[in-house]
Every structure is written in structure tokens, then in C-alpha cells.
């Protein structure tokens, strides 16, 4: 997904769609620009710094301009780090193999946020796609210090990962805010490393454009939507390398993990971030367990829409009025589904009284509304007859 891939050749930086972050950074020094809705902390906070007299006899006054934005950035930016994905370098078949040939090389760069320091260790949240496939992960602090990181856990469904690094040189930790109270139009600040570490600590500003947006995700890249991710929408600029960076509110609190950007020719200023309230329980599971504890029915499933019409009547014996559902391809031995008596080719149409028409709907309900150990009430067609089952959900394997 959309972290900055350092191995890609340079190309025209026009908008394109990637499952995350594209875009180009334009840098300009703006003196005294204030985030909409955020004003200077005190009147007259711009203080004279120096006066110089040129050869023409004209005087110039240099001033240091501070605002709520600059103060927030000063207080929080050290909690945002660079995350480098290191993978084995491809060997040159025409060169003699040396130890140097076997060294890892940077496959891509993203961002991360230090959210906790405990004893001698510090903990960083980033995106799963930033560290995916990495053989080693290197964290670069705002002062340039490089630290070897351990990946404690990753979650492909929420695109989150947690890293652990030595905490001796870390003093700034992000404070979690509350993403559930965000409103459209609320000012925000995005901090990250667009286009790699050469632009580390870049700051962009904007507003919350929308909350509780649902974005379809194709997890296994097979062209079928596997999941709908609930995200925050912002117009703060998010570019390749911002993945895993911080979205901060006007109080200096972390309210989102930057994750995606939609960049098409007809689209401008749509950046997406994982709400911190969604991220916190995932972060906790990844830090302590290395994985997210999600419930499982114990079945392999397929969308009914993928089954040709002739087989729906001839093999599944479905009534003609049944247009949506989920076909059970196989039942895992000793699972909750097996214990409940479910069989291959059962067609699930209802869960806990709610109709389900696709694998996506089933997964959304299962992962968002149930927990391991719950009893799930399922209705499914078998040979044209609607049957009811009660199965105990177990931990995903």
C-alpha cells in the first residue's frame, strides 16, 4: 500500500490512485499563517529578533512568529518518526558474492508515532503496509538517531502495526485524543515523512472533512472487496511516506493515524486516517498478544453471487427468491460450525436476526459486533430448506 517506495524510478508526480498515499509536496515558507479556527496564543506573540542595516541604509526587522500551530508542532513533532522497511538486496548474478551483496536495502519508507514509553522500551504505531515483507525495520527519530525496531504485531484488516524500540533516547510521547467527538470543519495537523526521510517531520494543515467514512479494501488484491475500513477524511496533504504518521487536533492530541490518500485527476484533497478510537484496542492487542483476537465461525465461505445461476438451483437447490447469501465451501473440524451441525454447501442468509448477503457483510458483522465465546444464531438454506443453527465463536487461527 502507500508508503514511499524508495526503489521506484522517479516519475511525473501527477495524481494517481494507489490503495494509499500519493501526491506531491510543494514547500513554501509562510510567515504568520494560522490554521483556520486557531489563533495566536497571545496578542503580540511575534517578538523582534534582530535588526540589520543594509548598505543602502534601509533597515529590516526579523521577527519570530508563533501561533498555536507552531507550538503544537514543537510539542508533538518529536513523537513522529521515520520507519524504514529493509529487505534483502537483489544479488547481481554477474558479480562475485560478498557480505556487502547480502546486506539489506531500503525497500520503502513510512512514518510512525511514539505512543508509549515503558521502562527502557518505547512503542510505536504505524501502518501494516509500511512494514509488510520487511526483514528488518529501522526507526529514525526526529534528531536523526537510528534505532533497530522489533515488530511486535501486525493486522492486515485495520492496516496497523506496533513496533518496539529502545527508549533511552526518546522523551516525547504522543497523547491520545478522542476521535468520537470530532466534527467536520475541525482544524487538524498532519505530521509525517512524505517522499522519504529527506522531508522528515513535514507539517501540513487542514480540517476534518468528514467522519465515519467507509472505504472498501481489497486485502488480498484479487479484485474483490474484503473489508470496509472506517476512516476520517481530511484535506490536510498526505503524500507517499506519510503512512503511519500523526493526525493531530488543535489540543495537540493524536486523533488519527494517516493511512491513505485518494489521488485521481478529478479528486483533490481527500486524505484518510484511521480514527484513534478504532486503533487503540488494536494497538493494545498487537503490543501484548502480537495479533488481534477475532472470532471465527470455523467455515470457508464464498459469495453466492460468484456461483453460476444454474448451480444455485441444481446443486444448492435454492428457492428462486434467494438472491444473496454466503455459501459454506467447507467446515473446519472441531469448530463451532461443526459442533452446531453446519455442512458444506449450506447457504447462510441471516446472523442474529440480521440478513447477510455477502462475505463482506458477514465479516463486518462478525468482527465488529461479536466476540470470541459468543453464541451466534445463524439461518442457512440446505437443499431448499431454511435451517437454524447456534454456534459458539472461537478464536481465529
C-alpha positions as semicolon CSV with decimal commas, in nm:
position;residue;x (nm);y (nm);z (nm)
1;X;0,000;0,000;0,000
2;X;0,100;0,359;0,003
3;X;0,425;0,410;0,182
4;X;0,707;0,568;-0,016
5;X;0,885;0,300;-0,219
6;X;1,244;0,415;-0,248
7;X;1,320;0,164;-0,522
8;X;1,070;0,313;-0,769
9;X;1,217;0,527;-1,050
10;X;1,143;0,899;-1,041
11;X;0,839;0,989;-1,245
12;X;0,594;1,270;-1,309
13;X;0,421;1,330;-0,976
14;X;0,064;1,363;-1,107
15;X;-0,222;1,222;-0,905
16;X;-0,295;0,856;-0,935
17;X;-0,484;0,608;-0,727
18;X;-0,296;0,367;-0,505
19;X;-0,459;0,190;-0,215
20;X;-0,286;0,456;-0,016
21;X;-0,099;0,776;-0,048
22;X;0,008;0,960;-0,348
23;X;0,066;1,321;-0,408
24;X;0,343;1,573;-0,436
25;X;0,480;1,812;-0,176
26;X;0,516;2,180;-0,250
27;X;0,720;2,368;0,010
28;X;0,685;2,737;0,082
29;X;0,789;2,938;0,385
30;X;0,476;3,104;0,520
31;X;0,528;3,365;0,791
32;X;0,237;3,409;1,032
33;X;-0,007;3,171;0,858
34;X;-0,251;3,033;1,113
35;X;-0,463;2,721;1,089
36;X;-0,830;2,807;1,026
37;X;-1,003;2,838;1,362
38;X;-0,674;2,857;1,552
39;X;-0,534;3,192;1,662
40;X;-0,220;3,316;1,829
41;X;-0,199;3,216;2,191
42;X;-0,135;3,575;2,299
43;X;-0,169;3,905;2,117
44;X;0,165;4,034;2,007
45;X;0,335;3,697;2,030
46;X;0,559;3,795;1,739
47;X;0,875;3,925;1,903
48;X;1,158;4,125;1,742
49;X;1,461;3,902;1,699
50;X;1,716;4,126;1,532
51;X;1,761;4,444;1,329
52;X;2,003;4,471;1,039
53;X;2,110;4,774;0,839
54;X;2,196;4,718;0,474
55;X;2,443;4,911;0,259
56;X;2,159;5,127;0,126
57;X;2,077;5,246;0,475
58;X;1,743;5,060;0,480
59;X;1,660;4,859;0,791
60;X;1,499;4,513;0,801
61;X;1,333;4,369;1,110
62;X;1,342;3,991;1,165
63;X;1,064;3,855;1,381
64;X;0,987;3,513;1,525
65;X;0,617;3,445;1,462
66;X;0,449;3,190;1,685
67;X;0,097;3,054;1,675
68;X;-0,097;2,769;1,827
69;X;0,008;2,560;1,528
70;X;0,380;2,620;1,572
71;X;0,354;2,548;1,945
72;X;0,164;2,222;1,885
73;X;0,418;2,112;1,627
74;X;0,705;2,197;1,859
75;X;0,549;1,992;2,139
76;X;0,446;1,688;1,934
77;X;0,666;1,650;1,626
78;X;0,939;1,458;1,811
79;X;0,683;1,180;1,866
80;X;0,664;1,124;1,487
81;X;0,939;0,903;1,345
82;X;1,053;0,760;1,016
83;X;1,001;0,385;0,959
84;X;1,225;0,217;0,701
85;X;1,134;-0,122;0,556
86;X;1,459;-0,311;0,493
87;X;1,468;-0,617;0,270
88;X;1,742;-0,832;0,125
89;X;1,914;-0,667;-0,168
90;X;1,887;-0,847;-0,500
91;X;2,218;-1,008;-0,582
92;X;2,398;-0,922;-0,903
93;X;2,440;-1,253;-1,091
94;X;2,749;-1,115;-1,268
95;X;2,926;-1,002;-0,951
96;X;3,111;-1,214;-0,700
97;X;2,906;-1,270;-0,388
98;X;3,033;-1,072;-0,091
99;X;2,896;-0,985;0,251
100;X;2,804;-0,646;0,111
101;X;2,581;-0,808;-0,154
102;X;2,386;-0,982;0,122
103;X;2,310;-0,664;0,316
104;X;1,955;-0,535;0,343
105;X;1,844;-0,235;0,143
106;X;1,566;0,014;0,194
107;X;1,251;-0,107;0,019
108;X;1,032;0,179;0,135
109;X;0,983;0,444;0,400
110;X;0,680;0,541;0,603
111;X;0,606;0,716;0,928
112;X;0,517;0,613;1,281
113;X;0,402;0,764;1,610
114;X;0,556;0,701;1,953
115;X;0,255;0,640;2,175
116;X;0,408;0,487;2,488
117;X;0,728;0,460;2,687
118;X;0,755;0,186;2,948
119;X;1,080;0,130;3,134
120;X;1,366;0,105;2,888
121;X;1,143;0,045;2,587
122;X;0,925;0,268;2,369
123;X;0,634;0,167;2,147
124;X;0,540;0,296;1,802
125;X;0,225;0,256;1,595
126;X;0,249;0,258;1,216
127;X;0,068;0,103;0,919
128;X;0,087;-0,268;0,844
129;X;0,173;-0,197;0,480
130;X;0,474;0,012;0,589
131;X;0,645;-0,291;0,748
132;X;0,492;-0,566;0,534
133;X;0,758;-0,801;0,398
134;X;1,035;-0,637;0,599
135;X;1,331;-0,845;0,712
136;X;1,447;-0,560;0,929
137;X;1,283;-0,236;1,040
138;X;1,476;0,081;1,118
139;X;1,322;0,372;1,308
140;X;1,469;0,721;1,260
141;X;1,395;0,977;1,531
142;X;1,344;1,347;1,458
143;X;1,707;1,422;1,552
144;X;1,837;1,160;1,307
145;X;1,904;0,887;1,563
146;X;1,854;0,542;1,408
147;X;1,714;0,254;1,614
148;X;1,661;-0,112;1,526
149;X;1,293;-0,192;1,575
150;X;1,117;-0,516;1,663
151;X;0,778;-0,577;1,502
152;X;0,551;-0,690;1,786
153;X;0,245;-0,749;1,571
154;X;0,060;-0,653;1,254
155;X;-0,305;-0,651;1,149
156;X;-0,394;-0,652;0,780
157;X;-0,762;-0,570;0,835
158;X;-0,704;-0,236;1,008
159;X;-0,364;-0,174;0,844
160;X;-0,192;-0,123;1,179
161;X;0,138;-0,247;1,323
162;X;0,319;-0,197;1,653
163;X;0,697;-0,166;1,688
164;X;0,923;-0,177;1,993
165;X;1,249;0,020;2,019
166;X;1,497;0,106;2,296
167;X;1,361;0,409;2,480
168;X;1,680;0,565;2,615
169;X;1,690;0,842;2,354
170;X;1,314;0,904;2,347
171;X;1,148;1,172;2,557
172;X;0,836;1,278;2,361
173;X;0,526;1,056;2,353
174;X;0,201;1,137;2,174
175;X;-0,112;1,189;2,381
176;X;-0,424;1,007;2,263
177;X;-0,730;1,220;2,195
178;X;-1,093;1,117;2,136
179;X;-1,183;1,070;1,770
180;X;-1,550;1,009;1,851
181;X;-1,612;1,379;1,924
182;X;-1,455;1,513;1,604
183;X;-1,668;1,739;1,386
184;X;-1,647;1,836;1,021
185;X;-1,456;2,161;0,989
186;X;-1,241;2,100;1,298
187;X;-0,876;2,202;1,234
188;X;-0,611;1,930;1,223
189;X;-0,237;1,896;1,164
190;X;-0,070;1,608;0,977
191;X;0,295;1,527;1,053
192;X;0,500;1,268;0,864
193;X;0,776;1,194;0,618
194;X;0,644;1,246;0,263
195;X;0,865;1,106;-0,013
196;X;1,105;0,962;0,244
197;X;1,332;1,087;0,519
198;X;1,466;1,381;0,317
199;X;1,139;1,559;0,404
200;X;1,110;1,417;0,756
201;X;0,885;1,595;1,001
202;X;0,686;1,773;0,731
203;X;0,379;1,954;0,858
204;X;0,053;2,013;0,670
205;X;-0,270;2,162;0,799
206;X;-0,635;2,131;0,714
207;X;-0,968;2,035;0,860
208;X;-1,173;1,725;0,927
209;X;-1,373;1,689;0,605
210;X;-1,586;1,401;0,731
211;X;-1,609;1,130;0,994
212;X;-1,713;0,764;0,981
213;X;-1,632;0,728;0,612
214;X;-1,640;0,369;0,485
215;X;-1,369;0,284;0,233
216;X;-1,365;-0,058;0,056
217;X;-1,042;-0,252;0,094
218;X;-0,916;-0,539;-0,125
219;X;-0,690;-0,714;0,125
220;X;-0,560;-0,994;-0,099
221;X;-0,559;-0,790;-0,422
222;X;-0,793;-1,030;-0,604
223;X;-1,027;-0,758;-0,728
224;X;-1,295;-0,832;-0,466
225;X;-1,370;-0,608;-0,168
226;X;-1,280;-0,794;0,152
227;X;-1,340;-0,524;0,411
228;X;-1,474;-0,175;0,467
229;X;-1,245;0,042;0,673
230;X;-1,397;0,323;0,881
231;X;-1,177;0,629;0,843
232;X;-1,156;1,003;0,899
233;X;-1,147;1,225;0,592
234;X;-0,920;1,532;0,591
235;X;-0,794;1,782;0,337
236;X;-0,454;1,804;0,508
237;X;-0,199;1,699;0,246
238;X;-0,100;1,331;0,278
239;X;0,169;1,202;0,043
240;X;0,373;0,881;-0,006
241;X;0,572;0,833;0,313
242;X;0,306;0,989;0,537
243;X;0,166;0,641;0,601
244;X;0,156;0,575;0,973
245;X;0,210;0,941;1,062
246;X;0,011;1,153;1,305
247;X;-0,314;1,343;1,259
248;X;-0,334;1,586;1,550
249;X;-0,616;1,809;1,676
250;X;-0,595;2,169;1,797
251;X;-0,518;2,044;2,150
252;X;-0,207;1,865;2,030
253;X;-0,366;1,522;2,076
254;X;-0,334;1,227;1,840
255;X;-0,676;1,163;1,685
256;X;-0,581;0,961;1,376
257;X;-0,312;0,751;1,206
258;X;-0,265;0,872;0,848
259;X;-0,324;0,580;0,619
260;X;-0,444;0,661;0,266
261;X;-0,494;0,923;0,003
262;X;-0,730;0,917;-0,291
263;X;-0,550;1,093;-0,573
264;X;-0,716;1,085;-0,911
265;X;-0,723;1,350;-1,180
266;X;-1,073;1,453;-1,075
267;X;-1,006;1,435;-0,700
268;X;-0,831;1,692;-0,484
269;X;-0,759;1,697;-0,112
270;X;-0,904;1,367;0,012
271;X;-0,677;1,219;0,277
272;X;-0,782;0,936;0,507
273;X;-0,676;0,841;0,859
274;X;-0,759;0,557;1,098
275;X;-0,954;0,704;1,395
276;X;-0,757;0,669;1,716
277;X;-1,057;0,521;1,900
278;X;-1,060;0,240;1,643
279;X;-0,684;0,200;1,665
280;X;-0,641;0,186;2,044
281;X;-0,784;-0,167;2,106
282;X;-0,595;-0,298;1,802
283;X;-0,272;-0,139;1,927
284;X;-0,326;-0,298;2,269
285;X;-0,375;-0,647;2,121
286;X;-0,075;-0,615;1,891
287;X;0,150;-0,491;2,171
288;X;0,054;-0,761;2,421
289;X;-0,052;-1,057;2,204
290;X;0,113;-0,993;1,868
291;X;-0,220;-1,035;1,689
292;X;-0,583;-0,926;1,711
293;X;-0,816;-1,174;1,878
294;X;-1,106;-1,203;1,632
295;X;-1,396;-1,450;1,638
296;X;-1,425;-1,734;1,389
297;X;-1,720;-1,949;1,285
298;X;-1,495;-2,223;1,151
299;X;-1,606;-2,221;0,787
300;X;-1,456;-2,144;0,448
301;X;-1,705;-1,927;0,260
302;X;-1,788;-1,790;-0,084
303;X;-2,027;-1,519;-0,207
304;X;-2,344;-1,667;-0,355
305;X;-2,308;-1,408;-0,631
306;X;-1,999;-1,597;-0,752
307;X;-2,197;-1,918;-0,804
308;X;-2,343;-1,952;-1,157
309;X;-2,723;-1,942;-1,165
310;X;-2,761;-2,299;-1,291
311;X;-2,575;-2,438;-0,989
312;X;-2,784;-2,238;-0,743
313;X;-3,090;-2,439;-0,843
314;X;-2,936;-2,770;-0,946
315;X;-2,673;-2,816;-0,673
316;X;-2,773;-2,582;-0,392
317;X;-3,149;-2,623;-0,451
318;X;-3,209;-2,262;-0,353
319;X;-3,553;-2,106;-0,387
320;X;-3,566;-1,860;-0,677
321;X;-3,631;-1,565;-0,445
322;X;-3,294;-1,608;-0,268
323;X;-3,061;-1,365;-0,444
324;X;-2,793;-1,307;-0,179
325;X;-2,608;-1,512;0,077
326;X;-2,286;-1,688;0,163
327;X;-2,206;-2,043;0,054
328;X;-2,022;-2,266;0,301
329;X;-1,746;-2,427;0,097
330;X;-1,613;-2,638;0,385
331;X;-1,648;-2,673;0,761
332;X;-1,341;-2,686;0,985
333;X;-1,326;-2,996;1,202
334;X;-1,398;-2,937;1,573
335;X;-1,506;-2,577;1,505
336;X;-1,815;-2,400;1,632
337;X;-1,985;-2,451;1,296
338;X;-1,907;-2,824;1,301
339;X;-2,043;-2,861;1,653
340;X;-2,361;-2,679;1,550
341;X;-2,415;-2,922;1,262
342;X;-2,340;-2,696;0,966
343;X;-2,236;-2,870;0,644
344;X;-2,071;-2,798;0,311
345;X;-2,297;-2,608;0,066
346;X;-2,520;-2,461;0,335
347;X;-2,610;-2,105;0,227
348;X;-2,606;-1,854;0,513
349;X;-2,866;-1,577;0,481
350;X;-2,908;-1,448;0,837
351;X;-2,698;-1,389;1,151
352;X;-2,852;-1,293;1,486
353;X;-3,169;-1,190;1,308
354;X;-2,988;-0,965;1,059
355;X;-2,985;-1,055;0,688
356;X;-2,641;-1,104;0,531
357;X;-2,595;-1,104;0,155
358;X;-2,218;-1,123;0,108
359;X;-1,891;-1,231;0,264
360;X;-1,814;-0,864;0,324
361;X;-2,133;-0,816;0,528
362;X;-2,070;-1,138;0,722
363;X;-1,714;-1,037;0,807
364;X;-1,814;-0,684;0,908
365;X;-2,081;-0,818;1,144
366;X;-1,861;-1,092;1,285
367;X;-1,560;-0,868;1,354
368;X;-1,748;-0,558;1,467
369;X;-2,047;-0,696;1,659
370;X;-1,932;-1,023;1,818
371;X;-1,653;-1,156;2,037
372;X;-1,478;-1,487;2,093
373;X;-1,702;-1,706;2,309
374;X;-2,030;-1,552;2,191
375;X;-2,310;-1,774;2,065
376;X;-2,410;-1,681;1,710
377;X;-2,755;-1,760;1,573
378;X;-2,737;-1,848;1,205
379;X;-3,002;-1,927;0,946
380;X;-2,899;-2,111;0,630
381;X;-3,061;-2,295;0,342
382;X;-2,983;-2,663;0,294
383;X;-3,139;-2,837;-0,006
384;X;-3,406;-2,568;-0,024
385;X;-3,499;-2,586;0,345
386;X;-3,422;-2,297;0,583
387;X;-3,247;-2,429;0,895
388;X;-3,140;-2,260;1,221
389;X;-2,807;-2,313;1,396
390;X;-2,646;-2,187;1,717
391;X;-2,268;-2,196;1,715
392;X;-2,004;-2,081;1,960
393;X;-1,746;-1,849;1,815
394;X;-1,384;-1,946;1,864
395;X;-1,056;-1,760;1,817
396;X;-0,936;-1,718;1,461
397;X;-0,641;-1,942;1,374
